[in-house]
Every structure is written in C-alpha cells, then in structure tokens.
Amino acid sequence: MFSLDLKIFNLIHQLAGHNRLIDLLGIFFADYSGYIIALIAIFLIFSSKTIKGNIYNLAFVSLVLLISRGIISETLRFFLPRVRPFVRLGFTPLISQSATESSMPSGHMAFFFGLSFALYFLGKKTWSYVFMAVSLLMGIARIFVGVHWPGDILAGIVIAFVSAFIVNWTLVTKKSQIQ
C-alpha cells in the first residue's frame, strides 16, 4: 500500500511550490475551509423548527464526531503510528503541523466527513453533498501541502462513514423500538 500511497502523494504534492496562487488555495482548503464549514453546520444543526429537533440534531452530530474523531481516530493513531510525509521525505510543508503526531488516519477527514455524513443522515442532503465536496478538496489540499498521505485521507473518510452509519442505525433502530 505504501508504494501506491507514495505515487499518489507525489502526483499531488509535486504541484506545490510552483505557483503562489495555487499554493494559497491549497493552504486555504487544508487549513481554513473547515472554519467556514463548521459555521454553516452550526446553523444547519439548529435549523429545526422545534427545540427537541435541535437537541436531536446536536446529539446526533456530536455522537458521530465523538466516535469518528475522538475515539476511533485517536485509538488508531495510538496503535498504528505513521510518520507524516514531510518527515519521511524531508521537506518543509506549506502549513504548520506537528512532526511527532501520527498522520494515520486524518483527523480532519474523520471530523469533516463525519459532519457531512451526519448532515446526510439528518436529511440535509444538499448541504451534505456541498460539505463532502469541500471536505474532499480539504483532503486533497492536505496531501498537496505535504501533511498527509492519501491513505490517511481515505481512512478518515471510511471512519467517518462507519461512525455516522452506526449512530444513524442505532438511533433509528431505538426510535422505532420506542414507538
């Protein structure tokens, strides 16, 4: 898997450092686009017409993010440490990133795709597709700036989907059992 990871990494990262505008776009998506997504998500989470609906949305999203980013990602980082590309290949990344923190899986992808999938399961499908597109750009940008391997990005996306699916399945199953 590492040779494929390296090939895809090189294909994307080789574009860095040649054009200031492209570098700035990469930095924006890798480091700052998440703030915009998070602000929009807050409005979407609290867009229900009832307090009960808002509480449910907040609980749903919080559970997905806690499981994907807080539990699964951190557990995998502890047991499967992986050196970041800029450390292994000996270059300076375009954004600041801890050299000692494991790169596998991408916490950004676990969080932002978790948010995207949670919105999908909450019925906000159009917004979830927009969030997925921006999150995918964020993942590619994090490879571009040199802080993640493609496999890290993919792992974060899979963790996010599994977490959202489990939370949705659990809550929908429990809701139908109560009714």
C-alpha positions in Angstrom: 0.0 0.0 0.0 2.8 2.4 0.8 4.1 2.5 -2.8 0.7 3.4 -4.1 0.4 6.0 -1.3 3.8 7.4 -2.3 2.9 7.5 -6.0 -0.4 9.3 -5.4 1.2 11.6 -2.9 4.0 12.6 -5.4 1.4 13.1 -8.1 -0.5 15.7 -6.0 2.4 17.2 -3.9 4.6 17.8 -6.9 2.2 20.7 -7.9 3.2 22.6 -4.7 5.7 25.4 -4.8 5.3 26.3 -8.4 2.5 28.9 -8.4 1.8 31.2 -5.4 -2.0 31.3 -6.1 -2.3 27.5 -6.2 -0.2 27.3 -3.0 -2.5 29.8 -1.3 -5.6 27.8 -2.5 -4.1 24.6 -1.1 -3.3 26.3 2.2 -6.8 27.8 2.4 -8.5 24.4 1.8 -6.1 22.5 4.0 -6.2 24.8 7.0 -9.1 27.3 6.8 -12.0 25.9 4.9 -13.1 23.9 7.8 -14.0 27.0 9.8 -16.5 28.0 7.1 -18.0 24.5 7.1 -18.2 24.5 10.9 -20.1 27.8 11.0 -22.6 26.8 8.3 -23.0 23.4 10.1 -24.0 25.2 13.4 -26.8 27.0 11.6 -27.9 23.7 9.9 -27.9 21.8 13.2 -30.1 24.4 14.8 -32.4 24.9 11.9 -35.2 22.6 13.2 -38.5 24.2 14.0 -38.6 22.6 17.4 -36.2 22.6 20.4 -36.5 18.8 20.5 -35.4 18.6 16.9 -32.4 20.9 17.5 -31.4 18.8 20.5 -31.7 15.6 18.5 -29.6 17.1 15.6 -26.9 18.4 18.0 -26.8 15.0 19.8 -26.6 13.1 16.5 -23.8 15.2 15.1 -21.9 15.2 18.4 -22.1 11.4 18.7 -20.8 11.0 15.1 -17.9 13.4 15.7 -17.1 11.9 19.1 -16.9 8.4 17.7 -15.1 9.2 14.5 -12.6 11.9 15.5 -12.5 11.4 19.3 -12.5 7.7 19.7 -11.7 5.7 16.6 -9.2 8.1 15.0 -7.3 8.6 18.3 -7.2 4.9 19.0 -5.8 4.1 15.6 -3.2 6.9 15.9 -2.1 5.3 19.2 -1.8 1.7 17.9 -0.8 2.4 14.3 1.6 5.4 14.4 2.6 6.6 10.9 5.2 9.2 10.1 3.9 12.2 8.2 5.1 12.7 4.6 7.2 15.8 5.3 9.1 14.0 8.0 9.7 10.8 5.9 10.6 12.7 2.8 12.5 15.5 4.4 10.8 18.7 3.3 9.0 21.7 4.9 5.2 21.5 4.5 3.2 24.5 3.4 1.3 24.6 6.7 2.4 24.1 10.2 1.9 20.6 11.5 3.3 18.6 14.4 6.1 16.3 13.2 5.6 13.9 16.1 1.8 13.4 15.7 0.8 10.3 13.7 -0.7 11.0 10.3 -3.0 7.9 10.2 -5.9 8.5 10.0 -6.6 12.1 9.0 -8.4 13.7 11.9 -9.6 16.4 9.6 -11.3 13.9 7.3 -12.8 11.9 10.3 -14.2 15.2 11.6 -15.4 17.0 8.4 -16.7 13.9 6.6 -18.3 12.8 9.9 -20.1 16.2 9.9 -21.0 15.7 6.2 -22.4 12.2 6.7 -24.2 13.3 9.8 -26.0 16.0 7.9 -26.8 13.5 5.2 -28.5 11.2 7.7 -30.3 14.1 9.3 -32.0 14.8 5.9 -29.9 17.8 4.9 -28.7 16.0 1.7 -28.0 19.0 -0.5 -25.8 20.6 2.2 -24.2 17.3 2.9 -23.1 17.0 -0.7 -21.6 20.5 -0.6 -19.8 19.6 2.7 -18.5 16.4 1.1 -17.1 18.3 -1.9 -15.4 20.9 0.3 -14.1 18.1 2.6 -12.7 16.2 -0.3 -10.9 19.4 -1.5 -9.6 19.7 2.0 -8.3 16.2 1.9 -6.6 16.7 -1.4 -5.2 20.0 -0.1 -3.7 18.3 2.9 -1.9 16.0 0.6 -0.9 18.9 -1.6 0.6 20.9 1.4 2.5 17.7 2.5 1.0 16.8 5.8 -1.0 13.6 4.9 -0.6 10.5 2.8 -3.6 9.6 0.5 -4.2 6.5 2.7 -4.6 8.8 5.7 -7.3 10.7 3.9 -9.2 7.6 2.8 -9.0 6.1 6.3 -10.5 9.2 7.8 -13.4 9.2 5.3 -14.1 5.5 5.9 -14.0 6.0 9.7 -16.5 9.0 9.3 -18.9 7.0 7.2 -18.8 4.0 9.6 -19.4 6.2 12.6 -22.3 8.1 11.0 -23.8 4.8 9.8 -23.6 3.2 13.3 -25.1 6.3 15.0 -27.9 6.5 12.5 -28.6 2.8 12.6 -28.6 2.8 16.4 -30.8 5.8 16.8 -33.3 4.9 14.1 -33.5 1.3 15.5 -34.0 2.6 19.0 -36.5 5.2 17.9 -38.6 2.6 16.0 -38.5 0.3 19.1 -39.8 3.0 21.3 -42.7 3.9 19.0 
